[in-house]
Amino acid sequence: MLDATVRVYKKCTGAVIEGREQLDRRFRSWNGDGNEVLHWNIHRIGYDSRQQSAFVEWTFKCRYEGKAYEWDGASIVVFRNFGFSS
């Protein structure tokens, strides 16, 4: 079982969603009626073991509230207190 003790989602808009309950609420609301991911293509992934971080470059396309959106983006993931438990 994956155990990540720090859960923070920082959006490109500047909004910060932190904690399992807030993240769960955000993703449940996004995945409401009619909203869907049309594709999410991953172009490149890199990992820095010294900084315990990764980056991902991607293209995302979705339908949200009846309108299609598509954009290129990048994510930076920092692993803190990251480990596995059984």
Beta strands, then each sheet from edge to edge (+ up, - down):
strand 1: 2-4
strand 2: 8-10
strand 3: 16-18
strand 4: 36-48
strand 5: 53-64
strand 6: 67-78
strand 7: 82-84
sheet 1: 1+ 7-
sheet 2: 2+ 3-
sheet 3: 4+ 5- 6+
end
